[in-house]
């Protein structure tokens, strides 16, 4: 989420062909309150240890994250087991992998032009 917020302008200007797809994943992550809650109170940026979720709260949020069932559907959306054989635009990790690949190509093209 932070990558999208921090580099969104760059992505929009330099990788505009991915703006719609990137925003789709960003919005899906943002609307999933369980992901946000786990991120904010368990995984990252927890400045007050009193704010940590208990083990039971974490478990409840994880179950809620994928709607109580369809775990495999959620995990495939996140990162399919055989990601290299899938349409990377259909998974979160695949989308970011494509963005990374295009950034590297553009950086390498710019670097090679200067030499």
Secondary structure, DSSP 8 states (H G I E B T S, - for coil): -HHHHHHHHHHHHH-GGGHHHHHHHHHHHHH-HHHHHHIIIIIS----GGG---HHHHHHHHHHHTTTS-HHHHHHHHH-TTGGGS-GGGSHHHHHHHHHHHHHHHHHHHHHHT-
